Amino acid sequence: MTEHLHDDVLKLGLQQDRLTQMRSDKIIQEIMFFELNRAKRYSHPLSFLLIEPRLSEPYENNLLHLYPILKQISMMLRQYTRYVDISVRMGRQLLLILTETDIEGAQVVDSKLKDVLEGEPLPLWDEYPMPTIKLISSTAGFPEDGEDPEEMLKILQDRLELERLKLFG
């Protein structure tokens, strides 16, 4: 029995991102496949919100400055999302899987997160000037955008790239 418990603990560790305590992107396909099948089976809505935090200059390209931001955002996501929603860290991006939520609901969550996080200086360092954060995001949903996890991720990434181009050229 302890051998199985040990295996379960190891699996959980592999499924959780150490920095943010979110689920790891190593199992994103499995999670999306399960949730898309559940939504299809019960004819329930399901939406996805992909978020990419961007820091103001001169911090933009420094991942060491981004890590505390990812950690802060992950804590806020736990406050502003429901227990049944799933958060996954994918590198510098965060994916929210919003169960029982249509695309309009995902856009409301996105708007609330932006209201809370954007524009305010982040007092994380003793450096001047303090960075501000800008969230770039995209949404997709079931059934509107399909039911294949890989295709859904591609749609989210393509829409995120369009938003990035609008903001930064």
N, C-alpha and C positions, 0 to 999 in steps of 0.2 A: 504494500500500500504506500509506504513512504517513497518507493521508487517512482510510482505514478505521480505522486504529489510533487516530487522533485522535477519530473518532466513537465508538469503543468506550470510550475513556477518558472522554469527556463523558457517555455513557450511564451508566457506572459511577458517576460523580460525582453524577448525578441520582438514582441508586438508593440512595445511601448517606447516612445522616444524619450531618452533620458533628459534632454533639455526642457521640453515642454510638458512632459507627462501625457502627451497625446498619443494616439495610436501611431505606429510606425508605418511608413509607406510600403514596407515589405509585404504587407497583407492587404493593400488597398484594393487590388483586383477581387480578392475573396469577399471583402466587405461589400463592395459595390455590387458584385454578382448576387450576393445574398439579399441585399436590400432591394435591388431592382426586381428580383424574382418575387419577393414578398409583396412589393407594391403592385406588381402585375397580377399575382394570384388573388389579391383582395381588392383590386381596382382602386387603390389608394394613390394619392399624389406623393411624389418624392422629388425633392429638389437638391441641387448641389450649388454651393457657393465657394468659389476659388478666390482666395485673397493673397495678394502679394504686397507686403509692406515695403515702402521705399522711404529711405531717409533723405533729408535735405543734404545739400553739399556742405562740407567736404566729406561727409560720412557715407555717402551713397554706396560706394563700392567696397566698403570694409565690412566683411562678415563678422568680425569681432564686435563691431558696434551693433550689428543686427541681432546677435544672439540674445541680449537682454530684452530687445523689443519683442522677439518671438516669444520669449518666456512671459512677458507682460501681457501680450495679446492672448496667449493661451489661457492665462488666469482670467482675463476678461471674458473670453468665450465661455468659460465655465459659469460665469455669472449671468451672461446674456442669452444663453441657449438652454434648452430643456435637457433633462437627463437622458432622454431617448435619442437626442441628436448625437451624431458621431463626428469627432474632430480628428483630423489626420494631418501630420506634418509631412510635407513633401519638399525637403530641402529648404529653400527660403519662402516657400508657399505653404499656405494652410488651406485645407479642404474641409468644408463643413458639409456633412450629409444630413439634410433636414428631413426627417421622416414625417409623414402625414402633412407635408407642406408643399404648396404649389409654388410656381416661380415668383408670383407676386409676393408671397410670404417670405421667400428668400431675399427678395429685393428690400423688403421692410427690415429684415435682420441686417442686411448690408448697410442700409441707410443709418440704422441705430449705431452700428459699430463705427461707421465713419464719423457720425456726430460726436461720439465719445473720444475717438482716438486722433482724429486729424487736426492738424494746425497748431495744437498746443505744444509748447516746448517741452521736451522730455528731460526732466531733471535727473538723469541717470549718471552723468559724469560731471566732473569739476571743470570741464572744458568750456571754452567760449568760442563761438556761439553754440548754444545748446541746439541739438537737432530737432527738427519737426518731422512728423510722419505723414505720409500720403499712402492711402490704401488704393491699390488697383484691384479691381474685382471683376468677376464674370459669373453668370448664373446659367444653369441648364436644368432641365426637368424631365421627369417621366410623366406622361407618355410623349410629350411634345418633341423631345429630342432623341427618342429611341430608347432601347433597352440593353444595349451592349456596353459593358464597362469601359472597354478600350475606346470605343467611339465617343462615349460621354466625356472621357478625359480629353480626347482630342478636341471636341467641341469647346470645352472649357478653356483649354490652352489657346485655341485659335481666337476665341472671344477676348481672352485676357491680352493677347498680343495686340488686337485691335484697340483695346482701351489704352494700352501702353503707348501705342503710336499716336493716339489722339492727344495724350498728355505730354509726351516727350518728343514727338516727332520722329 
